[in-house]
Amino acid sequence: MVPNISSIREHIIFINHSIPLAGHPGVAKTFELVTRHFWWQCLHADVSEFVARCDTCQKAKSRTQKPPGPLQSLPIPDYKVTRKKGLQSK
């Protein structure tokens, strides 16, 4: 059981997530690595939060959305655009 000191807990997660040998694994693998030697209440939530804040993981993570399609031009209107009364440009 690890004492309720956030700096100690964060360092334990850091060692199991951010060192080169760990290779920035995701939440599940980091959780598994930490629980080999340590445990505390809300450990999974702490690991999830740490991984979500990890800059390296956020930059390297793959996209889950479909890539956007090609841009398409809008047609140019054949009429003159006029302003309504009361609207003035700044």
Buried (B, 14 or more C-beta within 10 A) or exposed (E): EBEEEEEEBBEBBBEBBBEEEBEBBBBEBBBEBBBEEBEBEEBBEBBBBBBEEBEEBEEEEEEEEEEEEEEEEEEEEEEEEEEEEEEEEE
